[in-house]
Amino acid sequence: MQPTINIALLGAGMFGGDVHLRAYADLQRFGISGQLTRIGLDARAREFAPIRFELVAVGTRTEASARRAVAQFHQCTGNEPRAYWGETPWHDILRDFPQLDVLAVATPDPLHTAPILAALEAGAHVLTEKPLCLDVSEADRIVELARSRERVVAVDMHKRYDPDHRRIREDIARQIGEPLYGMAYLEEPLSVSTGTFKWVEQSDPFSYVGSHWVDLIYDYYRSKPVALTAVGQKKRLAREGINAFDAVQVRVDFANGMSIHFFNHWITPPDFEGPVNQGHEIIGTEGKVESDQQYRGLRWWARGQGSRTANTHFTREVARPDGSRGYVGYGVDSLVAGLAAICEVKCFGASRESVATWYPTAEEARIVVAILHAARVVRDRNFEYLQAGLGAPVTARFGADGITIVDPNRAAEGRVFERIYEKAI
């Protein structure tokens, strides 16, 4: 009997309904072995070849979106997962599929923690969109429960799998010497914050997409944060009646001495030529690396369309002889890495620790969450002070004693140093 990995997908929006759904359709039809070379796990291809994948359920907030996702999956595979909907559809999924292997979480950023914890309690592994969560205490609960249940929690940090970034990590980062400073930017279209996502007031552009760059820098150097400052602006979205930050700028200082500035917004006008604008650079003692992820060299223009660019590295379709199209790219690679680790644990009895280098782990994601959490507190206080003409003096400090907010404007209250988290970072 062939081993089977049963997957349930929670959320079918921009990522769940596209990248996750199409990736699972290919896995259900053809298995995982063909994807393993891209992530350096081709040595497991023969052993993984018999493993089957089945998407058994899709859960969303509304009936319409759930049924739409099921119909899309049926069109790709001829199979129909069960549809669930409501405010907490994961409870029904976990009840109806007590032997579920993987809960894939592609819900809005603020709604990751509850289904992740429920899945782990039920004995399922987890494959979640970034960020793992928005609060470092919640990250601790996830990490501790995953350890106690010996379950994989893989985070979709797909920037790690961009072939340019892999070259930087494995080769160029060493050539440029010790890192001194750098910057990373990712600028999303206005349609994301005004239409695609209904939850922008519960998040911000740094938490949403800056998390990718924070993880990437951590993956390059494995150095923990020691200090942070942040500011943000509310102007463009306020005109739409949306109480959310247009843009956020964060500077993080790391234990290895490097200082990285992160710039993020979600207000790019709709006539910009690419899906997003993104890139990063790092200056070292012996050189510099620059990587422009928006303009990769593919550019075209046509009447009525203006100039266009595309990132064919993220996802792209590959024509098959039967007329169907495969779905590949680093956006898929990140999901495959997590699922490969789950296969190794379930089908071959590997320990969770033995596959920890295969995928972005919850323990690694905890570092990212700590930075997001601190940045949110610092940003909000500095925003308030800037509005009052008091500058932007607030910073955060990370260490063995947790996260401390340093706020000189509270000196009169005796609260210059305020601990917001008390475990080591």
Secondary structure, DSSP 8 states (H G I E B T S, - for coil): ---EEEEEEE--STTIIIIIHHHHHHHHHH-SGGGGGGGT-GGGHHHHTT-EEEEEEEEESSHHHHHHHHHHHHHHHS---EEEESS-HHHHHHHH-TT--EEEE-S-GGGSHHHHHHHHHHT-EEEEESSS-S-HHHHHHHHHHHHHHT--EEEE-GGGG-HHHHHIIIIIHHHT-SEEEEEEEEEEEHHIIIII-S-GGGS-HIIIIIHHHHHHHHHHH---EEEEEEEEE-STGGGGT--S-SEEEEEEEETTS-EEEEEEEEEE-TT-SSS-EEEEEEEETTEEEEEESS--S-EEEETTTEEEE--TTT-EEEE-TTS-EEEESHHHHHHHHHHHHHHHHHHH---TGGGGGGS-BHHHHHHHHHHHHHHHHHHHHHHHHHHTT-----EEEEETTEEEEE-GGGGGGT-SEEEEE-S--
